[in-house]
Amino acid sequence: MVLRTQKVRLYPNKTMQKVLDDLCDYRRYCWNAGLALWNDMYEESLILEDKRLKPTQYKVRDELVANKEDWQYRLSARCLQLAIEDLSKAWKNFFDKAQVDWGKPRFKSKKATRQGFKTDRAKIIKGKLRLDKPHGIKNWYDIRMSGAKLLTGELKVVSIYRENGKYWASLPFEVNVETKPKTNRVTAVDVNVGHFNYTAGQINTLPKRLNHLYQRIKYYQKSLAKKRTVNGKRATKSNNYVKTRAKLQRDYRKVANIQHDIMQKFTTQLVEEYDKIIIEDLAVKEMQMTHVASKGLQRSMFGYFRQILSYKCDWYDKKLILADKCYPSTQRCSKCGHIKTGEEKVGLNGNLKYGTKHNEYICYECGSVMDRDENAVYNLLALIN
């Protein structure tokens, strides 16, 4: 059994729009109230040096439930419980510095462009989404939606959010997945800024149709920056600022949709055609800190590629092999095994000493001349031979 999530667009009527907006606000209220209480309990345990006073998910939840106001009973009780459950997970991650986005949980802002909530009591009735109705509420409607492919399986915790006046939902279904047939084939994927190379060719991750969107994104970002410089804090309250920000977010969503589609199709192709897939275990966050090609690295979505490839290999019983971070796939000659060091190394700008280009690999030991990315793919394949 695996979880498959589908993102769908919701079309609530005016009554359910008000319900969704109230639940988004209530989720933020529960998170902030829970975080404030959690901080107080944690500081008290440190001051008094008593571990028994440390906050837990159940302590914070029971305290908030005991102090409920009358207006809270008109909203779903699961919204509060799931918010505190997520808060507990965030605090556990805070004590694990190995997490990618490590940091202390923060308060949610009502000015954030995305607001949302979670529920585990939603149902799919005749192709529409039905939320759990609190006691005493008369007018309640199922929500029309679009974008879902298959609505089979057990529905788990649904995430609903609002962005730019539009409503979306992530529907996770627990389903049985049939394993892909074995092909006894092996491939390696060398990730690069703008394209991925593998044994059968190359996949372009930054197609030309994105250039126009990135130009518009740059224009909207400059426009928003100018408005903030001139008007300061008052800028965000103006109608023009809100409209421009909505256009910026719209283009960001278009870019993400295009790239996600490319990644999903490419990873599905890999698990269908190959039994073993080798990729590099790159430290993406550290690479972005160099500021040499940080924008290109972020746009190329290395982390997203590895994430979806990992779970698809688990789904379909395929093997994903990670090459060590220090493995010299770019510097090693796939013909003779010679590894370049010092001034011979190939960098993002090629080799300054010998005047070679960034996409050229010339072995000064055996004289082989190859494409740099193809050479890296063959070196990754050598790990299992």
C-alpha positions in Angstrom: 0.0 0.0 0.0 1.4 3.4 -1.0 0.1 7.0 -0.8 -0.6 8.7 -4.1 -1.5 12.4 -3.9 -3.6 14.3 -6.5 -3.8 18.1 -6.6 -7.2 19.4 -7.6 -8.9 22.8 -8.0 -11.9 23.5 -5.8 -14.9 25.5 -6.9 -16.8 26.3 -3.6 -20.1 28.3 -3.7 -20.3 31.5 -1.5 -21.4 29.6 1.6 -18.5 27.1 1.4 -16.0 29.9 0.5 -16.8 31.5 3.8 -16.4 28.1 5.5 -13.0 27.5 3.9 -11.8 31.0 4.7 -12.9 30.6 8.4 -11.1 27.2 8.6 -7.9 28.7 7.1 -8.0 31.5 9.7 -8.8 28.9 12.5 -5.9 26.8 11.5 -3.6 29.8 11.8 -5.1 30.7 15.1 -4.6 27.2 16.5 -1.0 27.1 15.3 -0.1 30.4 16.8 -1.9 29.7 20.1 -0.3 26.3 20.4 3.2 27.7 19.6 2.8 30.4 22.2 1.8 27.9 24.8 4.5 25.5 23.7 7.2 28.2 24.1 5.9 29.1 27.6 6.0 25.5 28.7 9.4 24.9 27.3 10.9 28.0 28.9 9.3 27.1 32.2 10.9 23.6 32.1 14.3 25.2 31.4 14.0 27.7 34.2 12.8 25.2 36.8 15.1 22.5 35.4 12.2 20.0 35.5 11.9 17.7 32.5 8.4 16.7 33.5 7.2 20.2 32.6 8.3 19.9 29.0 5.5 20.4 26.5 4.1 17.5 24.5 1.5 17.3 21.8 -1.2 16.0 24.2 -0.4 18.6 26.9 -0.7 21.5 24.5 -3.8 20.1 22.8 -5.7 19.4 26.0 -4.9 22.9 27.3 -6.3 24.5 24.2 -9.4 22.3 24.1 -10.1 23.1 27.8 -9.9 26.8 27.1 -12.1 26.8 23.9 -14.2 29.9 23.2 -17.8 29.6 22.1 -17.0 30.6 18.5 -14.6 27.7 18.2 -17.3 25.1 18.5 -18.8 26.3 15.2 -15.6 25.0 13.4 -14.2 21.5 12.9 -12.5 20.1 16.0 -10.0 18.2 13.8 -8.6 21.4 12.5 -7.2 22.2 16.0 -5.9 18.7 16.6 -4.1 18.3 13.3 -2.5 21.8 13.7 -1.1 20.8 17.1 0.1 17.5 15.6 2.0 19.3 12.9 3.4 21.7 15.5 4.7 18.7 17.5 6.4 17.4 14.4 8.0 20.8 13.7 9.4 20.9 17.3 10.9 17.4 16.8 12.6 18.6 13.6 13.9 21.6 15.5 16.0 19.2 17.7 17.3 17.4 14.6 19.9 19.7 12.9 20.2 17.2 10.0 16.9 18.4 8.7 17.1 20.4 5.4 15.1 23.3 6.6 16.2 23.2 10.2 14.9 25.9 12.4 12.6 26.8 15.3 8.8 26.8 14.5 7.6 30.3 13.6 4.2 32.0 14.0 2.0 32.1 11.0 1.1 35.5 9.4 -2.3 36.4 8.1 -0.5 38.3 5.3 1.0 35.2 3.9 -0.1 34.5 0.3 -1.0 30.9 1.0 -3.4 30.0 3.8 -4.7 26.5 4.5 -5.9 23.8 6.8 -6.0 20.0 7.1 -8.8 17.5 7.8 -8.9 13.7 8.0 -12.7 13.5 7.8 -13.2 14.6 4.2 -15.0 12.3 1.8 -15.5 12.0 -2.0 -19.2 11.9 -2.7 -20.2 11.6 -6.4 -17.0 13.3 -7.6 -17.3 16.2 -5.1 -15.4 16.9 -1.8 -17.5 16.8 1.4 -16.1 18.2 4.6 -17.2 17.2 8.1 -20.1 19.4 9.2 -19.9 20.8 12.8 -23.0 20.5 15.0 -25.7 23.2 14.7 -24.8 24.2 11.1 -27.7 24.0 8.6 -26.3 25.2 5.3 -23.6 22.8 4.1 -22.7 21.8 0.5 -20.3 19.5 -1.3 -17.5 21.2 -3.1 -17.1 20.8 -6.9 -13.6 20.0 -8.0 -11.6 19.4 -11.2 -8.2 17.8 -12.0 -8.6 14.5 -10.3 -7.8 11.4 -12.4 -8.6 8.4 -10.2 -10.7 8.7 -7.0 -10.1 5.2 -5.8 -8.5 4.0 -2.5 -8.7 5.2 1.1 -8.6 8.9 1.5 -6.2 10.1 4.1 -5.5 13.6 5.6 -6.6 16.2 3.0 -4.8 19.5 2.8 -6.9 22.5 1.5 -5.4 25.9 0.8 -6.3 29.3 -0.7 -3.9 31.2 -2.9 -4.7 34.3 -4.9 -8.4 33.9 -4.3 -8.4 30.3 -5.7 -8.8 27.1 -3.7 -6.9 23.9 -4.0 -6.8 20.5 -2.3 -4.2 17.7 -2.1 -6.0 14.4 -2.0 -3.8 11.5 -0.7 -5.2 8.0 -1.5 -3.8 4.8 -0.1 -3.8 2.4 -3.0 -2.2 -0.8 -4.2 0.5 -0.3 -6.8 1.5 -3.0 -9.2 5.2 -3.5 -9.7 6.7 -2.7 -13.1 8.0 -5.7 -15.1 11.8 -6.4 -14.8 13.9 -5.2 -17.7 17.4 -6.2 -16.5 18.7 -2.8 -17.7 20.8 -0.3 -15.8 21.2 3.5 -16.3 22.9 6.4 -14.7 21.7 10.0 -14.5 24.1 13.0 -14.4 22.2 16.1 -13.3 23.3 19.5 -14.7 22.0 23.0 -14.7 19.3 23.0 -17.4 19.5 19.3 -18.4 19.8 15.8 -17.2 22.0 13.3 -19.1 21.5 9.5 -19.0 22.5 6.5 -21.1 19.7 7.0 -23.7 20.2 10.7 -24.2 19.4 14.1 -22.6 16.3 15.7 -21.0 16.0 19.5 -21.0 14.7 20.7 -17.6 14.7 24.4 -18.6 12.9 24.5 -21.9 12.9 27.8 -23.9 9.2 28.4 -23.2 10.2 29.2 -19.6 12.4 32.2 -20.7 9.4 34.4 -21.3 7.9 33.5 -17.9 11.2 34.2 -16.1 11.4 37.6 -17.8 7.9 38.5 -16.6 8.8 37.2 -13.1 11.8 39.5 -13.1 9.7 42.5 -14.2 7.1 41.8 -11.4 9.8 41.4 -8.8 11.3 44.7 -9.7 7.9 46.4 -9.7 7.1 45.1 -6.2 10.5 46.1 -4.9 10.0 49.7 -6.2 6.6 49.9 -4.6 8.1 48.8 -1.2 10.9 51.3 -1.5 8.6 54.2 -2.2 5.7 53.4 0.1 7.3 51.2 2.8 4.9 49.2 4.9 1.9 50.8 3.2 2.8 49.3 -0.1 1.3 45.9 0.7 -2.1 47.5 1.4 -2.5 49.0 -2.0 -4.6 47.4 -4.7 -1.9 47.7 -7.4 0.6 45.9 -5.1 -1.8 43.0 -4.5 -2.6 42.7 -8.2 1.1 42.7 -9.2 1.9 40.1 -6.5 -1.0 37.9 -7.8 0.5 38.0 -11.3 3.9 37.1 -10.0 2.5 34.1 -8.1 0.6 33.1 -11.2 3.8 32.9 -13.3 5.6 31.1 -10.6 2.9 28.5 -10.6 3.0 28.1 -14.4 6.8 27.5 -14.2 6.4 25.0 -11.5 3.6 23.1 -13.4 5.8 22.9 -16.5 8.8 21.6 -14.7 6.9 19.2 -12.5 5.3 17.7 -15.6 8.8 17.2 -17.1 10.1 15.6 -13.9 7.1 13.3 -13.5 7.3 12.0 -17.0 11.1 11.5 -17.0 11.1 9.6 -13.6 8.2 7.4 -14.8 10.1 6.6 -17.9 13.2 5.7 -15.9 11.4 3.2 -13.6 9.6 1.7 -16.5 12.7 1.1 -18.6 15.4 0.3 -16.0 15.8 -1.9 -12.9 18.8 -0.1 -11.5 19.2 3.7 -11.5 22.4 5.5 -10.4 22.4 9.2 -9.4 24.8 11.4 -7.5 24.2 12.2 -3.8 24.6 15.9 -4.3 24.7 18.4 -1.4 22.3 20.8 -3.1 22.0 23.3 -0.3 25.8 23.6 0.0 26.1 24.1 -3.7 23.5 26.9 -3.7 25.5 28.7 -1.0 28.4 29.2 -3.4 26.4 31.8 -5.4 28.2 30.7 -8.6 25.2 29.0 -10.1 22.7 29.1 -7.3 19.8 30.4 -9.4 20.4 27.8 -12.1 20.6 25.0 -9.4 17.4 26.1 -7.9 15.6 26.2 -11.2 16.9 22.8 -12.2 15.1 21.2 -9.3 17.8 18.6 -8.3 16.1 18.0 -4.9 12.7 17.5 -6.4 14.0 15.0 -9.0 15.7 12.9 -6.3 12.6 13.0 -4.1 10.1 11.7 -6.7 12.6 9.2 -8.2 13.1 7.7 -4.7 9.4 7.1 -4.0 8.7 5.8 -7.5 11.6 3.3 -7.1 10.0 2.1 -3.8 6.6 1.9 -5.5 7.7 -0.3 -8.4 10.4 -2.3 -6.7 13.3 -0.7 -8.6 16.8 -0.1 -7.1 18.1 3.5 -6.7 21.8 3.7 -6.1 23.4 6.9 -4.7 27.0 7.7 -5.7 29.1 9.2 -2.9 29.4 13.0 -2.8 33.2 12.7 -3.2 33.0 10.4 -6.2 34.9 12.2 -9.0 32.4 11.4 -11.8 33.3 14.7 -13.6 37.0 14.5 -13.2 37.6 10.8 -13.9 38.3 9.4 -17.4 35.8 6.7 -18.2 38.3 5.1 -20.7 41.5 4.8 -18.6 40.4 5.7 -15.1 42.7 8.7 -14.7 41.4 11.3 -12.2 42.2 15.0 -12.8 43.6 17.0 -9.9 44.9 20.5 -9.2 45.0 22.7 -12.3 43.8 19.9 -14.6 40.3 19.9 -13.0 37.3 20.7 -15.1 35.1 23.5 -13.6 32.0 25.4 -14.5 34.1 27.5 -16.8 36.1 24.7 -18.3 39.8 24.5 -17.7 41.7 27.8 -17.6 45.1 26.2 -17.9 44.4 24.3 -21.1 41.6 26.6 -22.4 39.0 23.8 -22.7 35.3 24.5 -22.6 33.0 23.6 -19.7 31.3 20.7 -21.7 34.6 19.2 -22.9 36.5 16.4 -21.2 40.1 15.8 -22.5 42.1 13.1 -20.7 45.7 14.2 -20.6 46.7 10.6 -19.8 45.2 8.6 -22.7 44.2 11.5 -25.0 40.5 10.6 -25.0 38.2 13.5 -26.0 34.6 13.2 -24.8 31.5 15.2 -23.8 31.9 16.0 -20.1 28.3 14.9 -19.2 28.5 11.7 -21.1 31.8 10.9 -19.4 30.1 11.4 -16.0 27.3 9.0 -16.9 29.8 6.3 -17.9 31.7 6.9 -14.6 28.5 6.5 -12.6 27.7 3.2 -14.4 31.2 1.9 -13.5 30.1 1.9 -9.9 28.1 -1.3 -10.3 30.4 -3.1 -12.8 
